[in-house]
Amino acid sequence: MQMHALTLKAGAAAALILALAWQQPLLATADRGKECPSCGSPSWSADGQWIAFDSDHADGKYHVWKIRTDGTSLTRLTPSDQEDTDPAWSPDGQQIAFSRGEEQNVQVWTMLGDGSQAAKLTTYSCINCYPAWSRDNWTLAFVTDRGGGWDILTVTMDGQEGFYLAASAKQELHPSWSPDGSWIAFERGDVPETGLRFNIWKARVGTTQRVQVTTGECMECDPAWNPTQDLIAFDSDRDGSVKLWLVNADGTNLRRVTSQPMPFVETEPAWSPDGTKIAFLGERQYGGEIWIVNADGTGLTQVTHLTEPPRSHRASPG
């Protein structure tokens, strides 16, 4: 399977992750567009009216799009001929950070919420991706492979790179800031004797303190810290299917959000600004769409309809 080095979909189905080499998290394929288009990486606007996401449904390349939460006003934001992925809306709603590039040269960019004034933020020739905003709208954490593995680094809006948040011999991906900016949650990969696994960790910013939040011989990825409380959403295959879960930031009160049966796979959670809803990537046999669900598991709603076969062939998630 041809792998494109840009979109790090580390939280997708565990079977796909296990098929990859240990040095590589789950990547989107460059030739998926015509056969199995997909959407992913949802991110809410500050007013809760829009969701930015990436999709290759239009021409086989990933671009950044936005859509209203009611499924209307689909708008393409990045007209480039490169791969544009991993959109992250700033907390003040003014900017969107995203990843742009090809092969081994992927950089973090920013643009305004209407797609204008795109500007490159990182410049080191390697893969830099998965940008995540701090609450002050000035600092971003992102994933980089410049050290040979996958580590988390910070950069400010003036292009000044800061500190490695979670540099170790492990694979560390998908940063997400706590509401007060003092912690960053991330997923850490390991290869124990029983096989590849990912768990959710958190790191205190500016210190060496690292705390494991979830444990288990399973794949737990894509942490998203609730913007209003110490609660982390993530995806996990701990019960045999990849679903959305919640856990308190101290590791207590682990619970599953949804109960949809396979083959409905749920990954890449993203909180609404008020912390009551979760947008996520819902994947079935033919591709992935953006969905929304209440934090208590009710109100499951499909937002995008970009990759579906004719209606007579659609499969219900339930």
C-alpha positions as CSV (number, residue, x, y, z in Angstrom):
1,M,0.0,0.0,0.0
2,Q,1.5,3.4,-1.0
3,M,1.8,5.6,2.0
4,H,1.8,9.4,1.9
5,A,4.0,10.8,4.6
6,L,1.8,13.8,5.5
7,T,-1.4,12.8,7.3
8,L,-0.7,11.0,10.5
9,K,-3.9,9.1,11.1
10,A,-2.5,7.3,14.1
11,G,-5.9,6.8,15.7
12,A,-7.5,4.8,12.9
13,A,-8.4,1.1,13.1
14,A,-5.8,-0.9,15.1
15,A,-5.4,-3.4,12.3
16,L,-4.2,-0.7,10.0
17,I,-1.7,0.6,12.5
18,L,-0.3,-2.8,13.2
19,A,0.3,-3.3,9.4
20,L,2.8,-0.4,9.4
21,A,6.4,-0.4,10.3
22,W,7.1,0.7,13.9
23,Q,8.8,3.9,12.7
24,Q,5.6,5.1,11.0
25,P,2.3,6.1,12.6
26,L,-0.8,5.5,10.4
27,L,-0.5,7.6,7.2
28,A,-3.0,8.4,4.6
29,T,-2.4,6.8,1.2
30,A,-1.7,9.0,-1.7
31,D,-3.9,6.9,-4.0
32,R,-7.0,6.5,-1.8
33,G,-8.9,9.4,-3.4
34,K,-10.7,7.6,-6.2
35,E,-11.3,4.2,-4.5
36,C,-11.9,5.2,-0.8
37,P,-12.0,8.9,-0.2
38,S,-12.2,10.1,3.4
39,C,-12.6,13.0,5.7
40,G,-10.8,13.6,9.0
41,S,-9.1,15.8,11.6
42,P,-12.2,17.8,12.6
43,S,-11.8,21.1,14.5
44,W,-14.5,23.5,15.8
45,S,-14.6,27.2,15.3
46,A,-14.7,29.3,18.4
47,D,-18.3,30.2,17.9
48,G,-19.3,26.6,17.5
49,Q,-20.9,27.2,14.1
50,W,-18.2,25.6,11.8
51,I,-16.0,22.5,11.7
52,A,-12.8,22.5,9.7
53,F,-11.6,19.2,8.4
54,D,-9.4,17.6,5.8
55,S,-10.7,15.5,2.9
56,D,-9.5,13.9,-0.4
57,H,-13.0,13.5,-1.8
58,A,-12.6,16.1,-4.5
59,D,-9.5,15.2,-6.5
60,G,-7.6,12.5,-4.5
61,K,-5.4,15.0,-2.7
62,Y,-6.1,16.1,0.9
63,H,-7.3,19.7,1.3
64,V,-8.7,21.7,4.2
65,W,-12.4,22.4,4.1
66,K,-15.0,23.8,6.5
67,I,-18.7,23.1,6.9
68,R,-21.4,24.3,9.2
69,T,-22.4,22.0,11.9
70,D,-25.8,21.4,10.3
71,G,-24.0,20.1,7.1
72,T,-24.5,23.2,5.0
73,S,-22.1,25.7,3.4
74,L,-19.3,23.3,2.5
75,T,-16.2,25.5,1.6
76,R,-12.7,24.6,0.4
77,L,-10.1,26.6,2.2
78,T,-6.8,25.5,0.7
79,P,-6.7,25.6,-3.2
80,S,-3.1,24.4,-3.4
81,D,-1.9,21.4,-5.4
82,Q,-0.1,20.1,-2.3
83,E,-1.5,17.9,0.5
84,D,-3.1,20.1,3.2
85,T,-4.2,18.3,6.4
86,D,-4.6,18.4,10.2
87,P,-6.5,21.7,10.5
88,A,-6.7,23.2,14.0
89,W,-8.8,26.3,14.7
90,S,-7.3,28.8,17.1
91,P,-9.2,29.3,20.4
92,D,-10.1,32.9,19.4
93,G,-11.5,31.7,16.0
94,Q,-9.3,33.9,13.9
95,Q,-6.8,31.4,12.4
96,I,-6.5,27.8,11.4
97,A,-3.1,26.0,11.6
98,F,-2.6,23.1,9.3
99,S,0.1,20.8,7.7
100,R,1.2,21.3,4.1
101,G,3.8,19.4,2.1
102,E,4.7,16.3,0.3
103,E,6.9,13.3,1.2
104,Q,9.6,14.2,3.7
105,N,9.0,18.0,3.6
106,V,5.9,18.9,5.5
107,Q,5.5,22.2,7.4
108,V,3.1,23.8,9.8
109,W,1.2,26.7,8.2
110,T,-1.4,29.1,9.4
111,M,-4.2,30.9,7.6
112,L,-7.3,33.0,8.4
113,G,-10.6,31.2,8.9
114,D,-11.6,32.1,5.4
115,G,-8.5,30.5,3.9
116,S,-6.7,33.7,3.1
117,Q,-3.2,34.9,4.2
118,A,-1.6,31.4,4.3
119,A,1.8,31.6,5.9
120,K,4.5,29.0,6.7
121,L,5.4,28.7,10.4
122,T,8.0,26.0,10.5
123,T,10.9,25.6,8.1
124,Y,13.0,22.6,9.2
125,S,13.1,20.1,6.3
126,C,11.3,17.1,7.8
127,I,7.7,16.1,8.6
128,N,6.1,18.7,10.9
129,C,2.4,18.1,11.5
130,Y,-0.5,17.8,14.0
131,P,-0.5,21.4,15.1
132,A,-2.4,22.1,18.4
133,W,-3.0,25.6,19.8
134,S,-2.4,26.8,23.3
135,R,-5.2,28.8,24.9
136,D,-3.2,32.1,24.4
137,N,-3.4,31.8,20.6
138,W,0.3,32.3,20.4
139,T,2.0,28.9,20.9
140,L,1.4,25.7,19.0
141,A,2.6,22.2,19.8
142,F,3.3,19.9,16.8
143,V,4.7,16.6,15.9
144,T,8.1,16.3,14.2
145,D,10.3,13.5,13.0
146,R,13.5,15.6,12.8
147,G,15.1,13.5,15.5
148,G,14.5,10.2,13.8
149,G,11.4,9.3,15.8
150,W,8.1,11.1,16.4
151,D,8.4,13.8,19.1
152,I,6.4,16.9,20.2
153,L,7.9,20.3,19.8
154,T,6.5,23.8,20.3
155,V,6.6,26.9,18.1
156,T,5.3,30.5,18.6
157,M,3.5,32.5,16.0
158,D,6.7,34.5,15.2
159,G,8.4,31.2,14.2
160,Q,10.5,30.7,17.3
161,E,10.7,27.1,18.2
162,G,10.7,26.3,21.8
163,F,11.1,23.1,23.8
164,Y,10.6,19.4,23.2
165,L,7.6,18.5,25.2
166,A,7.8,14.7,25.1
167,A,11.1,13.7,23.5
168,S,11.9,10.1,24.3
169,A,12.6,6.8,22.6
170,K,8.9,6.3,22.3
171,Q,6.5,7.4,19.5
172,E,4.7,10.5,20.7
173,L,1.9,12.0,18.7
174,H,-1.2,14.1,18.6
175,P,-0.7,16.9,21.3
176,S,-3.7,18.5,23.0
177,W,-3.5,21.4,25.5
178,S,-5.3,21.5,28.8
179,P,-7.7,24.5,29.4
180,D,-5.2,26.3,31.6
181,G,-2.2,25.6,29.3
182,S,-0.2,23.8,32.0
183,W,-0.4,20.3,30.5
184,I,-0.4,18.7,27.1
185,A,-2.0,15.3,26.5
186,F,-0.5,13.1,23.8
187,E,-0.4,9.5,22.7
188,R,2.7,7.4,23.3
189,G,3.5,4.2,21.4
190,D,5.4,1.3,22.8
191,V,6.3,-2.2,21.6
192,P,6.1,-4.6,24.6
193,E,6.5,-8.3,24.3
194,T,2.7,-8.6,23.6
195,G,2.9,-6.3,20.6
196,L,2.4,-2.7,19.5
197,R,0.3,-0.5,21.8
198,F,-0.5,3.2,22.3
199,N,-1.7,4.8,25.5
200,I,-2.7,8.4,26.6
201,W,-0.1,10.4,28.5
202,K,0.1,14.0,29.7
203,A,3.2,16.2,30.2
204,R,3.4,19.3,32.4
205,V,4.6,22.2,30.2
206,G,8.0,23.5,31.1
207,T,8.9,20.5,33.3
208,T,10.0,16.9,33.0
209,Q,6.9,15.6,34.6
210,R,5.1,12.9,32.5
211,V,2.0,11.0,33.7
212,Q,0.4,8.0,32.1
213,V,-3.3,8.5,31.9
214,T,-4.6,5.2,30.4
215,T,-3.1,1.7,30.6
216,G,-3.7,-1.5,28.8
217,E,-2.5,-3.7,25.9
218,C,-4.5,-1.8,23.4
219,M,-4.5,1.1,20.9
220,E,-5.6,4.4,22.6
221,C,-4.9,7.4,20.4
222,D,-6.0,10.9,19.4
223,P,-6.4,12.6,22.8
224,A,-8.6,15.7,22.9
225,W,-8.7,17.7,26.1
226,N,-12.1,19.2,26.9
227,P,-11.8,23.0,26.7
228,T,-13.8,23.6,29.9
229,Q,-12.7,20.8,32.3
230,D,-10.1,18.1,33.1
231,L,-11.6,15.5,30.8
232,I,-9.9,13.8,27.8
233,A,-11.7,12.2,24.8
234,F,-9.8,9.6,22.8
235,D,-10.3,6.6,20.6
236,S,-9.6,3.0,21.8
237,D,-9.9,-0.6,20.7
238,R,-9.9,-1.8,24.3
239,D,-13.2,-3.6,23.9
240,G,-12.5,-5.0,20.5
241,S,-13.8,-2.2,18.3
242,V,-12.4,1.3,17.8
243,K,-14.7,3.7,19.6
244,L,-14.7,7.0,21.4
245,W,-14.0,7.0,25.1
246,L,-13.7,9.6,27.9
247,V,-11.4,9.6,30.9
248,N,-10.7,12.2,33.6
249,A,-7.3,13.8,33.2
250,D,-6.1,12.0,36.4
251,G,-7.0,8.6,34.8
252,T,-10.2,8.0,36.7
253,N,-13.8,7.4,35.5
254,L,-13.0,5.7,32.2
255,R,-16.1,5.3,30.1
256,R,-17.2,4.7,26.5
257,V,-19.1,7.4,24.7
258,T,-20.9,5.5,21.9
259,S,-22.4,2.1,21.4
260,Q,-22.6,1.8,17.7
261,P,-21.6,-1.7,16.5
262,M,-18.8,-2.5,14.0
263,P,-18.0,-1.9,11.2
264,F,-18.5,1.7,12.4
265,V,-15.1,2.9,13.5
266,E,-14.8,6.2,15.5
267,T,-11.6,8.2,15.7
268,E,-10.1,11.7,15.9
269,P,-12.4,13.3,18.5
270,A,-12.6,17.1,18.7
271,W,-14.5,19.0,21.4
272,S,-17.0,21.8,20.7
273,P,-16.0,25.1,22.4
274,D,-18.5,24.7,25.2
275,G,-17.2,21.1,25.9
276,T,-20.6,19.4,25.4
277,K,-20.2,17.8,22.0
278,I,-17.6,15.8,20.1
279,A,-17.0,15.9,16.4
280,F,-15.2,12.8,15.1
281,L,-14.3,10.7,12.1
282,G,-16.8,7.9,11.6
283,E,-15.6,5.3,9.1
284,R,-17.5,2.5,7.4
285,Q,-16.7,0.2,4.6
286,Y,-16.5,2.9,1.9
287,G,-14.8,5.9,3.6
288,G,-14.9,8.3,6.5
289,E,-17.3,11.2,7.3
290,I,-17.5,13.8,10.0
291,W,-20.0,13.1,12.7
292,I,-21.1,14.9,15.9
293,V,-22.2,13.3,19.2
294,N,-23.1,14.6,22.6
295,A,-20.6,13.8,25.3
296,D,-23.1,11.5,27.0
297,G,-23.4,9.5,23.7
298,T,-26.8,10.8,22.6
299,G,-27.6,12.9,19.5
300,L,-25.4,11.1,17.0
301,T,-25.5,13.1,13.8
302,Q,-23.7,12.9,10.5
303,V,-22.4,16.2,9.2
304,T,-20.7,15.5,5.9
305,H,-21.9,13.2,3.1
306,L,-18.9,13.4,0.8
307,T,-17.6,9.8,0.4
308,E,-20.8,7.8,0.4
309,P,-22.0,5.4,-2.3
310,P,-25.5,5.7,-3.7
311,R,-28.2,5.8,-1.0
312,S,-29.4,2.3,-1.8
313,H,-26.0,0.9,-0.9
314,R,-25.4,2.9,2.3
315,A,-24.9,1.1,5.6
316,S,-26.3,2.4,8.8
317,P,-23.9,2.9,11.7
318,G,-26.4,1.2,14.0
